[in-house]
Amino acid sequence: MEYDSKNFSDCSIYLENSNAQGDKIFDEKFGFHAIKKIDVMGISVDLLTNSKGDQII
């Protein structure tokens, strides 16, 4: 995650977060934030992005 955050900081990056305890805190540590809830195979999960992703959705 650290490598990707550094080397792809100019790109929009999206993550799915299963809402497991601690996952969101881990993702936020690398500059990601939730932008909406999405359905993945019947399970509601958070879609997170870095600041570059805010420009697309």
PQR file with spaces between the fields and no chain letter, atoms N, CA, C, O and H, PARSE charges and radii, in Angstrom:
ATOM       1  N    MET     1       0.825   -1.180    0.000 -0.4000 1.5000
ATOM       2  CA   MET     1       0.000    0.000    0.000 -0.0000 2.0000
ATOM       3  C    MET     1       0.875    1.251    0.000  0.5500 1.7000
ATOM       4  O    MET     1       0.586    2.220   -0.702 -0.5500 1.4000
ATOM       5  N    GLU     2       1.933    1.221    0.785 -0.4000 1.5000
ATOM       6  CA   GLU     2       2.844    2.370    0.851 -0.0000 2.0000
ATOM       7  C    GLU     2       3.480    2.631   -0.521  0.5500 1.7000
ATOM       8  O    GLU     2       3.570    3.778   -0.958 -0.5500 1.4000
ATOM       9  H    GLU     2       2.168    0.434    1.355  0.4000 1.0000
ATOM      10  N    TYR     3       3.915    1.579   -1.187 -0.4000 1.5000
ATOM      11  CA   TYR     3       4.533    1.687   -2.516 -0.0000 2.0000
ATOM      12  C    TYR     3       3.552    2.305   -3.504  0.5500 1.7000
ATOM      13  O    TYR     3       3.902    3.234   -4.232 -0.5500 1.4000
ATOM      14  H    TYR     3       3.842    0.646   -0.833  0.4000 1.0000
ATOM      15  N    ASP     4       2.336    1.795   -3.530 -0.4000 1.5000
ATOM      16  CA   ASP     4       1.330    2.302   -4.466 -0.0000 2.0000
ATOM      17  C    ASP     4       0.979    3.755   -4.189  0.5500 1.7000
ATOM      18  O    ASP     4       0.857    4.556   -5.116 -0.5500 1.4000
ATOM      19  H    ASP     4       2.052    1.040   -2.939  0.4000 1.0000
ATOM      20  N    SER     5       0.817    4.094   -2.920 -0.4000 1.5000
ATOM      21  CA   SER     5       0.470    5.467   -2.564 -0.0000 2.0000
ATOM      22  C    SER     5       1.540    6.455   -3.016  0.5500 1.7000
ATOM      23  O    SER     5       1.221    7.558   -3.458 -0.5500 1.4000
ATOM      24  H    SER     5       0.916    3.443   -2.167  0.4000 1.0000
ATOM      25  N    LYS     6       2.797    6.064   -2.907 -0.4000 1.5000
ATOM      26  CA   LYS     6       3.899    6.937   -3.333 -0.0000 2.0000
ATOM      27  C    LYS     6       4.037    6.995   -4.850  0.5500 1.7000
ATOM      28  O    LYS     6       4.128    8.078   -5.427 -0.5500 1.4000
ATOM      29  H    LYS     6       3.056    5.168   -2.548  0.4000 1.0000
ATOM      30  N    ASN     7       4.052    5.830   -5.495 -0.4000 1.5000
ATOM      31  CA   ASN     7       4.357    5.767   -6.924 -0.0000 2.0000
ATOM      32  C    ASN     7       3.185    6.076   -7.834  0.5500 1.7000
ATOM      33  O    ASN     7       3.380    6.331   -9.022 -0.5500 1.4000
ATOM      34  H    ASN     7       3.977    4.950   -5.027  0.4000 1.0000
ATOM      35  N    PHE     8       1.984    6.058   -7.310 -0.4000 1.5000
ATOM      36  CA   PHE     8       0.807    6.335   -8.132 -0.0000 2.0000
ATOM      37  C    PHE     8      -0.015    7.477   -7.549  0.5500 1.7000
ATOM      38  O    PHE     8      -1.235    7.508   -7.706 -0.5500 1.4000
ATOM      39  H    PHE     8       1.825    5.851   -6.344  0.4000 1.0000
ATOM      40  N    SER     9       0.637    8.399   -6.890 -0.4000 1.5000
ATOM      41  CA   SER     9      -0.065    9.503   -6.226 -0.0000 2.0000
ATOM      42  C    SER     9      -0.774   10.429   -7.214  0.5500 1.7000
ATOM      43  O    SER     9      -1.689   11.153   -6.821 -0.5500 1.4000
ATOM      44  H    SER     9       1.628    8.374   -6.763  0.4000 1.0000
ATOM      45  N    ASP    10      -0.376   10.421   -8.478 -0.4000 1.5000
ATOM      46  CA   ASP    10      -1.025   11.260   -9.487 -0.0000 2.0000
ATOM      47  C    ASP    10      -2.230   10.571  -10.129  0.5500 1.7000
ATOM      48  O    ASP    10      -2.895   11.162  -10.979 -0.5500 1.4000
ATOM      49  H    ASP    10       0.367    9.832   -8.797  0.4000 1.0000
ATOM      50  N    CYS    11      -2.517    9.337   -9.736 -0.4000 1.5000
ATOM      51  CA   CYS    11      -3.598    8.549  -10.327 -0.0000 2.0000
ATOM      52  C    CYS    11      -4.772    8.428   -9.358  0.5500 1.7000
ATOM      53  O    CYS    11      -4.605    8.511   -8.142 -0.5500 1.4000
ATOM      54  H    CYS    11      -1.976    8.857   -9.045  0.4000 1.0000
ATOM      55  N    SER    12      -5.949    8.232   -9.919 -0.4000 1.5000
ATOM      56  CA   SER    12      -7.117    7.911   -9.101 -0.0000 2.0000
ATOM      57  C    SER    12      -7.008    6.458   -8.683  0.5500 1.7000
ATOM      58  O    SER    12      -6.810    5.579   -9.522 -0.5500 1.4000
ATOM      59  H    SER    12      -6.084    8.165  -10.908  0.4000 1.0000
ATOM      60  N    ILE    13      -7.136    6.202   -7.395 -0.4000 1.5000
ATOM      61  CA   ILE    13      -7.079    4.841   -6.875 -0.0000 2.0000
ATOM      62  C    ILE    13      -8.349    4.603   -6.069  0.5500 1.7000
ATOM      63  O    ILE    13      -8.743    5.435   -5.252 -0.5500 1.4000
ATOM      64  H    ILE    13      -7.297    6.916   -6.714  0.4000 1.0000
ATOM      65  N    TYR    14      -8.986    3.457   -6.308 -0.4000 1.5000
ATOM      66  CA   TYR    14     -10.213    3.102   -5.599 -0.0000 2.0000
ATOM      67  C    TYR    14     -10.014    1.804   -4.847  0.5500 1.7000
ATOM      68  O    TYR    14      -9.315    0.906   -5.316 -0.5500 1.4000
ATOM      69  H    TYR    14      -8.666    2.781   -6.972  0.4000 1.0000
ATOM      70  N    LEU    15     -10.631    1.705   -3.671 -0.4000 1.5000
ATOM      71  CA   LEU    15     -10.561    0.505   -2.847 -0.0000 2.0000
ATOM      72  C    LEU    15     -11.958    0.126   -2.410  0.5500 1.7000
ATOM      73  O    LEU    15     -12.808    0.991   -2.202 -0.5500 1.4000
ATOM      74  H    LEU    15     -11.198    2.435   -3.289  0.4000 1.0000
ATOM      75  N    GLU    16     -12.193   -1.153   -2.274 -0.4000 1.5000
ATOM      76  CA   GLU    16     -13.408   -1.634   -1.634 -0.0000 2.0000
ATOM      77  C    GLU    16     -13.027   -1.994   -0.206  0.5500 1.7000
ATOM      78  O    GLU    16     -11.982   -2.600    0.033 -0.5500 1.4000
ATOM      79  H    GLU    16     -11.502   -1.855   -2.443  0.4000 1.0000
ATOM      80  N    ASN    17     -13.876   -1.621    0.735 -0.4000 1.5000
ATOM      81  CA   ASN    17     -13.596   -1.890    2.133 -0.0000 2.0000
ATOM      82  C    ASN    17     -14.733   -2.719    2.704  0.5500 1.7000
ATOM      83  O    ASN    17     -15.890   -2.298    2.678 -0.5500 1.4000
ATOM      84  H    ASN    17     -14.725   -1.129    0.541  0.4000 1.0000
ATOM      85  N    SER    18     -14.410   -3.878    3.211 -0.4000 1.5000
ATOM      86  CA   SER    18     -15.428   -4.789    3.723 -0.0000 2.0000
ATOM      87  C    SER    18     -15.997   -4.340    5.058  0.5500 1.7000
ATOM      88  O    SER    18     -16.850   -5.024    5.624 -0.5500 1.4000
ATOM      89  H    SER    18     -13.471   -4.220    3.232  0.4000 1.0000
ATOM      90  N    ASN    19     -15.546   -3.218    5.564 -0.4000 1.5000
ATOM      91  CA   ASN    19     -15.990   -2.667    6.838 -0.0000 2.0000
ATOM      92  C    ASN    19     -15.556   -3.518    8.027  0.5500 1.7000
ATOM      93  O    ASN    19     -16.100   -3.378    9.123 -0.5500 1.4000
ATOM      94  H    ASN    19     -14.853   -2.662    5.104  0.4000 1.0000
ATOM      95  N    ALA    20     -14.584   -4.393    7.817 -0.4000 1.5000
ATOM      96  CA   ALA    20     -14.032   -5.159    8.939 -0.0000 2.0000
ATOM      97  C    ALA    20     -13.340   -4.190    9.882  0.5500 1.7000
ATOM      98  O    ALA    20     -12.774   -3.186    9.449 -0.5500 1.4000
ATOM      99  H    ALA    20     -14.142   -4.506    6.927  0.4000 1.0000
ATOM     100  N    GLN    21     -13.387   -4.490   11.152 -0.4000 1.5000
ATOM     101  CA   GLN    21     -12.811   -3.594   12.155 -0.0000 2.0000
ATOM     102  C    GLN    21     -11.341   -3.307   11.840  0.5500 1.7000
ATOM     103  O    GLN    21     -10.547   -4.232   11.672 -0.5500 1.4000
ATOM     104  H    GLN    21     -13.847   -5.305   11.503  0.4000 1.0000
ATOM     105  N    GLY    22     -10.995   -2.062   11.763 -0.4000 1.5000
ATOM     106  CA   GLY    22      -9.617   -1.652   11.531 -0.0000 2.0000
ATOM     107  C    GLY    22      -9.271   -1.403   10.072  0.5500 1.7000
ATOM     108  O    GLY    22      -8.293   -0.710    9.793 -0.5500 1.4000
ATOM     109  H    GLY    22     -11.640   -1.310   11.899  0.4000 1.0000
ATOM     110  N    ASP    23     -10.044   -1.947    9.125 -0.4000 1.5000
ATOM     111  CA   ASP    23      -9.720   -1.756    7.706 -0.0000 2.0000
ATOM     112  C    ASP    23      -9.784   -0.296    7.297  0.5500 1.7000
ATOM     113  O    ASP    23      -8.875    0.208    6.637 -0.5500 1.4000
ATOM     114  H    ASP    23     -10.838   -2.510    9.352  0.4000 1.0000
ATOM     115  N    LYS    24     -10.854    0.385    7.685 -0.4000 1.5000
ATOM     116  CA   LYS    24     -11.027    1.782    7.295 -0.0000 2.0000
ATOM     117  C    LYS    24      -9.917    2.649    7.879  0.5500 1.7000
ATOM     118  O    LYS    24      -9.398    3.535    7.200 -0.5500 1.4000
ATOM     119  H    LYS    24     -11.593   -0.025    8.221  0.4000 1.0000
ATOM     120  N    ILE    25      -9.553    2.398    9.128 -0.4000 1.5000
ATOM     121  CA   ILE    25      -8.470    3.155    9.768 -0.0000 2.0000
ATOM     122  C    ILE    25      -7.163    2.936    9.012  0.5500 1.7000
ATOM     123  O    ILE    25      -6.398    3.877    8.801 -0.5500 1.4000
ATOM     124  H    ILE    25      -9.974    1.678    9.679  0.4000 1.0000
ATOM     125  N    PHE    26      -6.910    1.694    8.607 -0.4000 1.5000
ATOM     126  CA   PHE    26      -5.698    1.368    7.844 -0.0000 2.0000
ATOM     127  C    PHE    26      -5.694    2.138    6.527  0.5500 1.7000
ATOM     128  O    PHE    26      -4.684    2.744    6.170 -0.5500 1.4000
ATOM     129  H    PHE    26      -7.532    0.930    8.779  0.4000 1.0000
ATOM     130  N    ASP    27      -6.820    2.123    5.796 -0.4000 1.5000
ATOM     131  CA   ASP    27      -6.898    2.812    4.507 -0.0000 2.0000
ATOM     132  C    ASP    27      -6.752    4.319    4.664  0.5500 1.7000
ATOM     133  O    ASP    27      -6.084    4.968    3.860 -0.5500 1.4000
ATOM     134  H    ASP    27      -7.641    1.631    6.086  0.4000 1.0000
ATOM     135  N    GLU    28      -7.376    4.877    5.698 -0.4000 1.5000
ATOM     136  CA   GLU    28      -7.283    6.318    5.937 -0.0000 2.0000
ATOM     137  C    GLU    28      -5.851    6.740    6.249  0.5500 1.7000
ATOM     138  O    GLU    28      -5.458    7.868    5.951 -0.5500 1.4000
ATOM     139  H    GLU    28      -7.920    4.350    6.352  0.4000 1.0000
ATOM     140  N    LYS    29      -5.090    5.864    6.833 -0.4000 1.5000
ATOM     141  CA   LYS    29      -3.678    6.144    7.131 -0.0000 2.0000
ATOM     142  C    LYS    29      -2.902    6.467    5.845  0.5500 1.7000
ATOM     143  O    LYS    29      -1.915    7.203    5.870 -0.5500 1.4000
ATOM     144  H    LYS    29      -5.409    4.948    7.076  0.4000 1.0000
ATOM     145  N    PHE    30      -3.365    5.905    4.726 -0.4000 1.5000
ATOM     146  CA   PHE    30      -2.704    6.127    3.437 -0.0000 2.0000
ATOM     147  C    PHE    30      -3.435    7.163    2.579  0.5500 1.7000
ATOM     148  O    PHE    30      -3.200    7.249    1.374 -0.5500 1.4000
ATOM     149  H    PHE    30      -4.167    5.307    4.706  0.4000 1.0000
ATOM     150  N    GLY    31      -4.316    7.943    3.195 -0.4000 1.5000
ATOM     151  CA   GLY    31      -4.953    9.056    2.499 -0.0000 2.0000
ATOM     152  C    GLY    31      -6.236    8.718    1.769  0.5500 1.7000
ATOM     153  O    GLY    31      -6.683    9.509    0.938 -0.5500 1.4000
ATOM     154  H    GLY    31      -4.507    7.873    4.174  0.4000 1.0000
ATOM     155  N    PHE    32      -6.844    7.579    2.042 -0.4000 1.5000
ATOM     156  CA   PHE    32      -8.099    7.209    1.395 -0.0000 2.0000
ATOM     157  C    PHE    32      -9.273    7.606    2.269  0.5500 1.7000
ATOM     158  O    PHE    32      -9.156    7.669    3.493 -0.5500 1.4000
ATOM     159  H    PHE    32      -6.481    6.936    2.716  0.4000 1.0000
ATOM     160  N    HIS    33     -10.414    7.874    1.628 -0.4000 1.5000
ATOM     161  CA   HIS    33     -11.628    8.210    2.355 -0.0000 2.0000
ATOM     162  C    HIS    33     -12.831    7.637    1.613  0.5500 1.7000
ATOM     163  O    HIS    33     -12.805    7.475    0.393 -0.5500 1.4000
ATOM     164  H    HIS    33     -10.509    7.823    0.634  0.4000 1.0000
ATOM     165  N    ALA    34     -13.885    7.333    2.370 -0.4000 1.5000
ATOM     166  CA   ALA    34     -15.086    6.743    1.780 -0.0000 2.0000
ATOM     167  C    ALA    34     -15.821    7.783    0.943  0.5500 1.7000
ATOM     168  O    ALA    34     -15.950    8.940    1.342 -0.5500 1.4000
ATOM     169  H    ALA    34     -13.906    7.464    3.361  0.4000 1.0000
ATOM     170  N    ILE    35     -16.303    7.352   -0.230 -0.4000 1.5000
ATOM     171  CA   ILE    35     -17.080    8.263   -1.067 -0.0000 2.0000
ATOM     172  C    ILE    35     -18.517    7.788   -1.254  0.5500 1.7000
ATOM     173  O    ILE    35     -19.406    8.600   -1.509 -0.5500 1.4000
ATOM     174  H    ILE    35     -16.198    6.412   -0.554  0.4000 1.0000
ATOM     175  N    LYS    36     -18.754    6.481   -1.131 -0.4000 1.5000
ATOM     176  CA   LYS    36     -20.123    5.974   -1.177 -0.0000 2.0000
ATOM     177  C    LYS    36     -20.135    4.493   -0.832  0.5500 1.7000
ATOM     178  O    LYS    36     -19.096    3.834   -0.801 -0.5500 1.4000
ATOM     179  H    LYS    36     -18.032    5.821   -0.924  0.4000 1.0000
ATOM     180  N    LYS    37     -21.332    3.989   -0.573 -0.4000 1.5000
ATOM     181  CA   LYS    37     -21.515    2.559   -0.345 -0.0000 2.0000
ATOM     182  C    LYS    37     -21.889    1.915   -1.675  0.5500 1.7000
ATOM     183  O    LYS    37     -22.655    2.481   -2.455 -0.5500 1.4000
ATOM     184  H    LYS    37     -22.176    4.524   -0.598  0.4000 1.0000
ATOM     185  N    ILE    38     -21.345    0.733   -1.927 -0.4000 1.5000
ATOM     186  CA   ILE    38     -21.685   -0.017   -3.136 -0.0000 2.0000
ATOM     187  C    ILE    38     -22.061   -1.442   -2.733  0.5500 1.7000
ATOM     188  O    ILE    38     -21.720   -1.903   -1.644 -0.5500 1.4000
ATOM     189  H    ILE    38     -20.723    0.273   -1.293  0.4000 1.0000
ATOM     190  N    ASP    39     -22.765   -2.126   -3.624 -0.4000 1.5000
ATOM     191  CA   ASP    39     -23.166   -3.502   -3.395 -0.0000 2.0000
ATOM     192  C    ASP    39     -22.217   -4.429   -4.158  0.5500 1.7000
ATOM     193  O    ASP    39     -22.056   -4.304   -5.372 -0.5500 1.4000
ATOM     194  H    ASP    39     -23.042   -1.752   -4.508  0.4000 1.0000
ATOM     195  N    VAL    40     -21.598   -5.352   -3.438 -0.4000 1.5000
ATOM     196  CA   VAL    40     -20.709   -6.338   -4.050 -0.0000 2.0000
ATOM     197  C    VAL    40     -21.243   -7.716   -3.674  0.5500 1.7000
ATOM     198  O    VAL    40     -21.093   -8.172   -2.540 -0.5500 1.4000
ATOM     199  H    VAL    40     -21.729   -5.453   -2.452  0.4000 1.0000
ATOM     200  N    MET    41     -21.867   -8.365   -4.649 -0.4000 1.5000
ATOM     201  CA   MET    41     -22.419   -9.705   -4.442 -0.0000 2.0000
ATOM     202  C    MET    41     -23.354   -9.751   -3.231  0.5500 1.7000
ATOM     203  O    MET    41     -23.303  -10.686   -2.431 -0.5500 1.4000
ATOM     204  H    MET    41     -21.988   -7.995   -5.570  0.4000 1.0000
ATOM     205  N    GLY    42     -24.203   -8.738   -3.106 -0.4000 1.5000
ATOM     206  CA   GLY    42     -25.189   -8.694   -2.042 -0.0000 2.0000
ATOM     207  C    GLY    42     -24.693   -8.161   -0.715  0.5500 1.7000
ATOM     208  O    GLY    42     -25.437   -8.154    0.266 -0.5500 1.4000
ATOM     209  H    GLY    42     -24.245   -7.979   -3.756  0.4000 1.0000
ATOM     210  N    ILE    43     -23.452   -7.716   -0.667 -0.4000 1.5000
ATOM     211  CA   ILE    43     -22.882   -7.183    0.569 -0.0000 2.0000
ATOM     212  C    ILE    43     -22.579   -5.700    0.373  0.5500 1.7000
ATOM     213  O    ILE    43     -21.954   -5.312   -0.614 -0.5500 1.4000
ATOM     214  H    ILE    43     -22.847   -7.722   -1.463  0.4000 1.0000
ATOM     215  N    SER    44     -23.022   -4.882    1.311 -0.4000 1.5000
ATOM     216  CA   SER    44     -22.767   -3.451    1.251 -0.0000 2.0000
ATOM     217  C    SER    44     -21.349   -3.169    1.742  0.5500 1.7000
ATOM     218  O    SER    44     -20.995   -3.525    2.867 -0.5500 1.4000
ATOM     219  H    SER    44     -23.530   -5.197    2.113  0.4000 1.0000
ATOM     220  N    VAL    45     -20.550   -2.538    0.908 -0.4000 1.5000
ATOM     221  CA   VAL    45     -19.182   -2.184    1.279 -0.0000 2.0000
ATOM     222  C    VAL    45     -18.943   -0.716    0.954  0.5500 1.7000
ATOM     223  O    VAL    45     -19.656   -0.122    0.145 -0.5500 1.4000
ATOM     224  H    VAL    45     -20.838   -2.249   -0.005  0.4000 1.0000
ATOM     225  N    ASP    46     -17.941   -0.146    1.589 -0.4000 1.5000
ATOM     226  CA   ASP    46     -17.553    1.229    1.297 -0.0000 2.0000
ATOM     227  C    ASP    46     -16.628    1.247    0.087  0.5500 1.7000
ATOM     228  O    ASP    46     -15.760    0.387   -0.058 -0.5500 1.4000
ATOM     229  H    ASP    46     -17.362   -0.629    2.246  0.4000 1.0000
ATOM     230  N    LEU    47     -16.823    2.237   -0.779 -0.4000 1.5000
ATOM     231  CA   LEU    47     -15.890    2.510   -1.867 -0.0000 2.0000
ATOM     232  C    LEU    47     -15.060    3.690   -1.403  0.5500 1.7000
ATOM     233  O    LEU    47     -15.595    4.750   -1.079 -0.5500 1.4000
ATOM     234  H    LEU    47     -17.529    2.937   -0.662  0.4000 1.0000
ATOM     235  N    LEU    48     -13.752    3.502   -1.371 -0.4000 1.5000
ATOM     236  CA   LEU    48     -12.845    4.553   -0.926 -0.0000 2.0000
ATOM     237  C    LEU    48     -11.974    5.003   -2.092  0.5500 1.7000
ATOM     238  O    LEU    48     -11.756    4.256   -3.045 -0.5500 1.4000
ATOM     239  H    LEU    48     -13.317    2.641   -1.634  0.4000 1.0000
ATOM     240  N    THR    49     -11.488    6.214   -2.003 -0.4000 1.5000
ATOM     241  CA   THR    49     -10.589    6.726   -3.023 -0.0000 2.0000
ATOM     242  C    THR    49      -9.578    7.678   -2.383  0.5500 1.7000
ATOM     243  O    THR    49      -9.735    8.140   -1.253 -0.5500 1.4000
ATOM     244  H    THR    49     -11.665    6.821   -1.228  0.4000 1.0000
ATOM     245  N    ASN    50      -8.540    7.944   -3.163 -0.4000 1.5000
ATOM     246  CA   ASN    50      -7.598    8.984   -2.760 -0.0000 2.0000
ATOM     247  C    ASN    50      -8.132   10.319   -3.269  0.5500 1.7000
ATOM     248  O    ASN    50      -9.190   10.341   -3.897 -0.5500 1.4000
ATOM     249  H    ASN    50      -8.412    7.569   -4.081  0.4000 1.0000
ATOM     250  N    SER    51      -7.460   11.402   -3.029 -0.4000 1.5000
ATOM     251  CA   SER    51      -7.967   12.716   -3.426 -0.0000 2.0000
ATOM     252  C    SER    51      -8.135   12.863   -4.937  0.5500 1.7000
ATOM     253  O    SER    51      -8.986   13.632   -5.383 -0.5500 1.4000
ATOM     254  H    SER    51      -6.600   11.384   -2.518  0.4000 1.0000
ATOM     255  N    LYS    52      -7.347   12.148   -5.731 -0.4000 1.5000
ATOM     256  CA   LYS    52      -7.456   12.232   -7.191 -0.0000 2.0000
ATOM     257  C    LYS    52      -8.773   11.627   -7.676  0.5500 1.7000
ATOM     258  O    LYS    52      -9.320   12.061   -8.690 -0.5500 1.4000
ATOM     259  H    LYS    52      -6.655   11.523   -5.369  0.4000 1.0000
ATOM     260  N    GLY    53      -9.280   10.634   -6.960 -0.4000 1.5000
ATOM     261  CA   GLY    53     -10.531    9.985   -7.347 -0.0000 2.0000
ATOM     262  C    GLY    53     -11.750   10.853   -7.160  0.5500 1.7000
ATOM     263  O    GLY    53     -12.790   10.585   -7.762 -0.5500 1.4000
ATOM     264  H    GLY    53      -8.836   10.281   -6.136  0.4000 1.0000
ATOM     265  N    ASP    54     -11.655   11.891   -6.339 -0.4000 1.5000
ATOM     266  CA   ASP    54     -12.788   12.796   -6.117 -0.0000 2.0000
ATOM     267  C    ASP    54     -13.194   13.501   -7.401  0.5500 1.7000
ATOM     268  O    ASP    54     -14.347   13.909   -7.541 -0.5500 1.4000
ATOM     269  H    ASP    54     -10.811   12.109   -5.850  0.4000 1.0000
ATOM     270  N    GLN    55     -12.282   13.648   -8.326 -0.4000 1.5000
ATOM     271  CA   GLN    55     -12.561   14.380   -9.559 -0.0000 2.0000
ATOM     272  C    GLN    55     -13.392   13.568  -10.536  0.5500 1.7000
ATOM     273  O    GLN    55     -13.959   14.138  -11.468 -0.5500 1.4000
ATOM     274  H    GLN    55     -11.345   13.316   -8.212  0.4000 1.0000
ATOM     275  N    ILE    56     -13.486   12.247  -10.356 -0.4000 1.5000
ATOM     276  CA   ILE    56     -14.148   11.393  -11.330 -0.0000 2.0000
ATOM     277  C    ILE    56     -15.572   11.048  -10.924  0.5500 1.7000
ATOM     278  O    ILE    56     -16.477   11.088  -11.758 -0.5500 1.4000
ATOM     279  H    ILE    56     -13.026   11.783   -9.599  0.4000 1.0000
ATOM     280  N    ILE    57     -15.789   10.710   -9.655 -0.4000 1.5000
ATOM     281  CA   ILE    57     -17.116   10.252   -9.230 -0.0000 2.0000
ATOM     282  C    ILE    57     -17.939   11.403   -8.730  0.5500 1.7000
ATOM     283  O    ILE    57     -19.087   11.212   -8.329 -0.5500 1.4000
ATOM     284  H    ILE    57     -15.054   10.678   -8.977  0.4000 1.0000
